[in-house]
Structure formats: C-alpha cells, structure tokens
C-alpha cells in the first residue's frame, strides 16, 4: 500500500469544519447575488406578444404564398392557351429539373453520412 504520510490526517471535526465553511460561503454568495423573479403576468404578457407576432408573420407568409401562386398559375394559363407547345416544354423541363435536383440532394446526403 502507498505511504500516505504526505497527506494531512483527516478527522470528522475537520470535515465538519470544511462543510460549515462551504455552507457559510454559499449563503454569503446567495445574499450577494440576489435576483428577483418576475411576476407571472410578465410571462403571460410576453406569450401574448409572441403569439400576436407569430400570427402576423404567418398571415404575411400566407399572403406572399397566395400572391406567388396566383402569379405562377396566371403565367401557366397564359402559356397553355396562347402557346401550347411552350406549356408542354415547360412541363417537361420542370419534371426533368425535379428529378435532377432529387438525385443531387440524395447524393449529397449519402456523401455527408459516409
């Protein structure tokens, strides 16, 4: 067994003194750094504000989506009725683009997992 003569002898009294000193230090620390917990109504008000902001953001996104969809559909209908050949080419190019993009993304995911 190792010789522990270099270590101070431990006693229950020394351990209790250390525990008491730690408790006093922690109490002083708690007193020195005190903070107030806000009233629950403060948190309720923050939740109301965040919900209102979220609702406004969702409405704005829905409006942008609707306008964008209307513009795209109007161009598609114009292409369909005015130039049917252009409409068919646009449809074929869209399908090819989606296929190529899907393959590209799958390769990227496969490479990142290896």
GROMACS elastic network, one bead per residue, 0.5 to 0.9 nm:
[ bonds ]
;  ai    aj funct       b0    kb
    1     4     6  0.89237   500
    3     6     6  0.78035   500
    4     7     6  0.55486   500
    4     8     6  0.84348   500
    5     8     6  0.74508   500
    5     9     6  0.84195   500
    7    10     6  0.86763   500
   10    13     6  0.84059   500
   10    14     6  0.66228   500
   10    15     6  0.73702   500
   11    14     6  0.53177   500
   11    15     6  0.63630   500
   11    16     6  0.86963   500
   12    15     6  0.50606   500
   12    16     6  0.61130   500
   12    17     6  0.85892   500
   13    16     6  0.50801   500
   13    17     6  0.61342   500
   13    18     6  0.86546   500
   14    17     6  0.50313   500
   14    18     6  0.62347   500
   14    19     6  0.86490   500
   15    18     6  0.51442   500
   15    19     6  0.62393   500
   15    20     6  0.86495   500
   16    19     6  0.50182   500
   16    20     6  0.61106   500
   16    21     6  0.85778   500
   17    20     6  0.50853   500
   17    21     6  0.61479   500
   17    22     6  0.85985   500
   18    21     6  0.51056   500
   18    22     6  0.61551   500
   18    23     6  0.86059   500
   19    22     6  0.51128   500
   19    23     6  0.61668   500
   19    24     6  0.86581   500
   20    23     6  0.51054   500
   20    24     6  0.61925   500
   20    25     6  0.85831   500
   21    24     6  0.51247   500
   21    25     6  0.61093   500
   21    26     6  0.85587   500
   22    25     6  0.50611   500
   22    26     6  0.60761   500
   22    27     6  0.85563   500
   23    26     6  0.51023   500
   23    27     6  0.61466   500
   23    28     6  0.86197   500
   24    27     6  0.51027   500
   24    28     6  0.61778   500
   24    29     6  0.85108   500
   25    28     6  0.51001   500
   25    29     6  0.60616   500
   25    30     6  0.86014   500
   26    30     6  0.61113   500
   26    31     6  0.86074   500
   27    30     6  0.50486   500
   27    31     6  0.62308   500
   27    32     6  0.85915   500
   28    31     6  0.50985   500
   28    32     6  0.60603   500
   28    33     6  0.85963   500
   29    32     6  0.51010   500
   29    33     6  0.61359   500
   29    34     6  0.86242   500
   30    33     6  0.53624   500
   30    34     6  0.61385   500
   31    34     6  0.57720   500
   37    40     6  0.87988   500
   38    41     6  0.81835   500
   38    42     6  0.64180   500
   38    43     6  0.77696   500
   39    42     6  0.55079   500
   39    43     6  0.73268   500
   40    43     6  0.52752   500
   40    44     6  0.63600   500
   40    45     6  0.87156   500
   41    45     6  0.60501   500
   41    46     6  0.85613   500
   42    45     6  0.51795   500
   42    46     6  0.63482   500
   42    47     6  0.87693   500
   43    46     6  0.50201   500
   43    47     6  0.62113   500
   43    48     6  0.86755   500
   44    47     6  0.50772   500
   44    48     6  0.62828   500
   44    49     6  0.87223   500
   45    48     6  0.50954   500
   45    49     6  0.62686   500
   45    50     6  0.86737   500
   46    49     6  0.50988   500
   46    50     6  0.61530   500
   46    51     6  0.85680   500
   47    50     6  0.50963   500
   47    51     6  0.60619   500
   47    52     6  0.85636   500
   48    51     6  0.51435   500
   48    52     6  0.61945   500
   48    53     6  0.86552   500
   49    52     6  0.51554   500
   49    53     6  0.62159   500
   49    54     6  0.85917   500
   50    53     6  0.50568   500
   50    54     6  0.60328   500
   50    55     6  0.85045   500
   51    54     6  0.50229   500
   51    55     6  0.60554   500
   51    56     6  0.85839   500
   52    55     6  0.50776   500
   52    56     6  0.61925   500
   52    57     6  0.85837   500
   53    56     6  0.51285   500
   53    57     6  0.60877   500
   53    58     6  0.85725   500
   54    57     6  0.50695   500
   54    58     6  0.60953   500
   54    59     6  0.85657   500
   55    58     6  0.51750   500
   55    59     6  0.61769   500
   55    60     6  0.86136   500
   56    59     6  0.51413   500
   56    60     6  0.61499   500
   56    61     6  0.86163   500
   57    60     6  0.51025   500
   57    61     6  0.61610   500
   57    62     6  0.85797   500
   58    61     6  0.50371   500
   58    62     6  0.60508   500
   58    63     6  0.85250   500
   59    62     6  0.50150   500
   59    63     6  0.61106   500
   59    64     6  0.86164   500
   60    63     6  0.50790   500
   60    64     6  0.62139   500
   60    65     6  0.85766   500
   61    64     6  0.50889   500
   61    65     6  0.60669   500
   61    66     6  0.85501   500
   62    65     6  0.50228   500
   62    66     6  0.60619   500
   62    67     6  0.85914   500
   63    66     6  0.51150   500
   63    67     6  0.61681   500
   63    68     6  0.85039   500
   64    67     6  0.52524   500
   64    68     6  0.60450   500
   64    69     6  0.84948   500
   65    68     6  0.51444   500
   65    69     6  0.60149   500
   65    70     6  0.85200   500
   66    69     6  0.51262   500
   66    70     6  0.60917   500
   66    71     6  0.86382   500
   67    70     6  0.50861   500
   67    71     6  0.62178   500
   67    72     6  0.86543   500
   68    71     6  0.51885   500
   68    72     6  0.61974   500
   68    73     6  0.85688   500
   69    72     6  0.51387   500
   69    73     6  0.60149   500
   69    74     6  0.84519   500
   70    73     6  0.51600   500
   70    74     6  0.60136   500
   70    75     6  0.86269   500
   71    74     6  0.51453   500
   71    75     6  0.62956   500
   71    76     6  0.86559   500
   72    75     6  0.52334   500
   72    76     6  0.62197   500
   72    77     6  0.87179   500
   73    77     6  0.61038   500
   73    78     6  0.84927   500
   74    77     6  0.51600   500
   74    78     6  0.61205   500
   74    79     6  0.85505   500
   75    78     6  0.50532   500
   75    79     6  0.60746   500
   75    80     6  0.84798   500
   76    79     6  0.50625   500
   76    80     6  0.59972   500
   76    81     6  0.86516   500
   76    87     6  0.69933   500
   76    90     6  0.88862   500
   77    81     6  0.61176   500
   77    82     6  0.82445   500
   77    87     6  0.85735   500
   78    81     6  0.54020   500
   78    82     6  0.56784   500
   78    83     6  0.76397   500
   78    87     6  0.87736   500
   79    82     6  0.53462   500
   79    83     6  0.51240   500
   79    84     6  0.62930   500
   79    85     6  0.84145   500
   79    86     6  0.63738   500
   79    87     6  0.52512   500
   79    88     6  0.89902   500
   79    90     6  0.89452   500
   80    83     6  0.57722   500
   80    85     6  0.80014   500
   80    86     6  0.75659   500
   80    87     6  0.51812   500
   80    88     6  0.80053   500
   81    84     6  0.61097   500
   81    87     6  0.85701   500
   82    86     6  0.88305   500
   82    87     6  0.89653   500
   83    86     6  0.54134   500
   83    87     6  0.65078   500
   84    88     6  0.63126   500
   84    89     6  0.86828   500
   85    88     6  0.52436   500
   85    89     6  0.62783   500
   85    90     6  0.86146   500
   86    89     6  0.50840   500
   86    90     6  0.60711   500
   86    91     6  0.86271   500
   87    90     6  0.50359   500
   87    91     6  0.62403   500
   87    92     6  0.87366   500
   88    91     6  0.50582   500
   88    92     6  0.62601   500
   88    93     6  0.86151   500
   89    92     6  0.51239   500
   89    93     6  0.60752   500
   89    94     6  0.84972   500
   90    93     6  0.51328   500
   90    94     6  0.60888   500
   90    95     6  0.87204   500
   91    94     6  0.51331   500
   91    95     6  0.63763   500
   91    96     6  0.87434   500
   92    95     6  0.52421   500
   92    96     6  0.62441   500
   92    97     6  0.85866   500
   93    96     6  0.50792   500
   93    97     6  0.59882   500
   93    98     6  0.85691   500
   94    97     6  0.50755   500
   94    98     6  0.61680   500
   94    99     6  0.86394   500
   95    98     6  0.52055   500
   95    99     6  0.62555   500
   95   100     6  0.86970   500
   96    99     6  0.51780   500
   96   100     6  0.61774   500
   96   101     6  0.85393   500
   97   100     6  0.51832   500
   97   101     6  0.60151   500
   97   102     6  0.85064   500
   98   101     6  0.51354   500
   98   102     6  0.60671   500
   98   103     6  0.86515   500
   99   102     6  0.51817   500
   99   103     6  0.62840   500
   99   104     6  0.86234   500
  100   103     6  0.52188   500
  100   104     6  0.61276   500
  100   105     6  0.86638   500
  101   104     6  0.50239   500
  101   105     6  0.61453   500
  101   106     6  0.85915   500
  102   105     6  0.52073   500
  102   106     6  0.61647   500
  102   107     6  0.86393   500
  103   106     6  0.51609   500
  103   107     6  0.62133   500
  103   108     6  0.86292   500
  104   107     6  0.52342   500
  104   108     6  0.62325   500
  104   109     6  0.87359   500
  105   108     6  0.50005   500
  105   109     6  0.61717   500
  105   110     6  0.85542   500
  106   109     6  0.51234   500
  106   110     6  0.60677   500
  106   111     6  0.85632   500
  107   110     6  0.50357   500
  107   111     6  0.60671   500
  107   112     6  0.85516   500
  108   111     6  0.52132   500
  108   112     6  0.61932   500
  108   113     6  0.87386   500
  109   112     6  0.51682   500
  109   113     6  0.62875   500
  109   114     6  0.88558   500
  110   113     6  0.53214   500
  110   114     6  0.64936   500
  111   114     6  0.53606   500
